[in-house]
Amino acid sequence: MIDLSKLREMRQMYDEGANLIEYLKNQGYDKDTLSEAIMISYDIQSGSYTRSDEQKPEVRENYTDALAKVLNQLDGFSSIMEAGVGEATTLSRLLPKLQQQNYTAYGFDISWSRIKYAQANCIKRLLQQVKLFTGDLFSIPIQSSAVDIVYTLHSLESNGGREKEALQELYRVASSYLVLLEPMYEWASEEGKARMDKFGYIKNLYDIIKELNYNVVEYRLLEYSVNPLNPTGLIIIKKEKSTEQDLESPLACPITKYSLSKEKDCYYSKEGLLAYPIIDSIPCLLPQNAVVATHFMDS
């Protein structure tokens, strides 16, 4: 368990230029505390991606041009989700470039503060169809096969050693396509591989996908990468679409996977009897946010 009493100290370290994920990893963690380390690091860094986007908009424009070209060639969809949406610097620039009309967009991130910035960026670009919430990549608060296209952009990056778990969870919630724009260790230079090893980045993503027997329809380097030491690869996985679901909302309890509905000032699972708070209009759907509320629906 990471000592949360040191948040102020870590915030100061970040302001002084420290790499927080590297610092937290050096403190010692196991598989169960990695998500917490990433959440703390990302939350403290919140706002940095928005500032970078404002200073160098061409970076996201180039990424979203490449991603839109990929997505516009896929079958029609009624829903799309960015897993690990961050501050929506990608999502908010991507959506106006999609040819598809009349769809709902979703995005989640483990950091509440990042979602706060994401909301502001979507509002700034007049995007009304975006629904944002906090969520854990390994316990996504979405029902199975509920979103047509799920994509990532370096969202898996820092989860080395947990590649298989992440892929299985992303595949679970996608109904038609899982599109991965992630670092490709196998195509990196020796210097790049050493850097990825140092920071605990993912490895062998394609091999793990093949072991899972997922249907890969495209696998290549993306034509655009910000850092040559961290080359972005593209993997498109096609999933046989299950029976069409008539869902009012795809949201689900991250623990039980039962459906969630908005009730009063929270999201509630009538089957699972757990409630999740909404803070400043942001649904907080991390497993640790669950409140046992067995009598919530009592009159």
Secondary structure, DSSP 8 states (H G I E B T S, - for coil): ---GGGHHHHHHHHHTT--HHHHHHHT---TTTHHHHHHHHHHHHTTHHHHHHHH-HHHHHHHHHHHHHHHTTS---SEEEEET-TTSTTHHHHGGG----S-EEEEEES-HHHHHHHHHHHHHTT--SEEEEE-BTTB-SB-TT-EEEEEEESSSTT-TT-HHHHHHHHHHHEEEEEEEEEE-GGGS-HHHHHHHHHHT----HHHHHHHTT-EEEEEEE-S--S-TTS-EEEEEEE----S----S--BB-TTT--B-EEETTEEEETTTTEEEEEETTEEB--GGG-EE-TTTT--
